[in-house]
Amino acid sequence: MKLLFIVLNLLIAINTAYAQIDETTVEELVKNSPCLDGLTIETALKDKIKIRSQRDLGWQVFKEEDQFDVERAFLMNKSMQLRFRWHVNADGSITPVSSRAESLCAK
């Protein structure tokens, strides 16, 4: 019974903390997440833009129920977009959703 009480309190604490996360917070979590060679995701993407001539379409946050996805998009030409997308988990950890996001910080 005591263990059940502890587990329930832990679940409530996690849900409460996640409920306080908003669009700005999850965007900042992704931007500042560590990547390669001491860079953050944001700086790695900025370096990627410098290499190619791309139009930056900016950051977007998608919220569905209690879940957040964060995406950064670039326009290569009139018909091709590059999209990098991450899912922000309830514990604040970040999981790449798109193959581009996964390969961005892989060696």
N, C-alpha and C positions, 0 to 999 in steps of 0.2 A: 504494500500500500504506500509506504514511504517513497519507494522507487518511482511509482506511478506519479506521485505528487511532484517529485523532482523533474521527471520527464515532461510533465504538463507545463510546469513553470518555465522550463528551458524552451519549449516550443512557443509559448506565449512571448517570451523575451525575443526570440528570433523574429517572429512575425511582427512584433512591435517595432523592432529596429528596422526591418525591411519596409514597413509602412511609412517610416519617416524619410525614406529615400525618395527623392523626386527626380525629375528629368535632368536638372542641372547637376545634381550630385552624381548620377550614373554617368553622365557625359564626362565629368571631371575624373571619375574613377578610371574610365577607359583611357582618356587622354594621358593620364599620369601613370598608367600601368607600365612596369618595366618591360623593356624589349631587349634588343641586342646591344652589346658593347656599352652598356650604361645609358643608352638612349631610352626615352619613353616612346609609347606608341605614337604620340603626336609628333615628336621630332623625327621619328623614323618615316612617318608619312610625309612630312615637310621635305625631307631629303629625297624621297621618291618623286615628289613633284618637280624638284629642281632638275632631275635627270631628264625628264620628258616635258614637253610643252603640253600641259593639261590645264583645263579650267576647273578650279576647285568649286564643287557644289556644296561644300560645308558638311557640318555634323547634323545628324537627325537622331532623335530619340523616339522609339516606338514603345508604347505601353499597351499591353494586353492583360487585362485583369490585374494581377499583382506581379507581372513580369515585365522586364525592360530589355529591349535590344537597342544598341547604339550603333549607328552606321555613319561612315564617312564615304562620300562619293566624289568622283572626278569624271569630267567629260573629256574623253580622248579626241573625239571628233563628233560630228553631228548625230551619229547613230550609236556610238559605243561608249558605255559608261563603265568605269571601274568602281566596284563597291566592296568595301571592307566592313564586315559586320561582326559584332560581339554581343553575347548574352551576359547580362549581369545577374548572377545567381543571388539567392536570398542571403547567403553569408557574405556577400560583397565580392566574391571571387568573380573573375572574368573568364569566359569561355569563348574562343573564336567560333563563329557560326559559319562564315564563308571560307572557302579555300584560300582566298587572298589574305584574309585576316590571319589565318593559320600560318601561312607561309611568310608573312611580314616579319615575324620575330623568330623564325626558324633559321638555323644555320645551314 
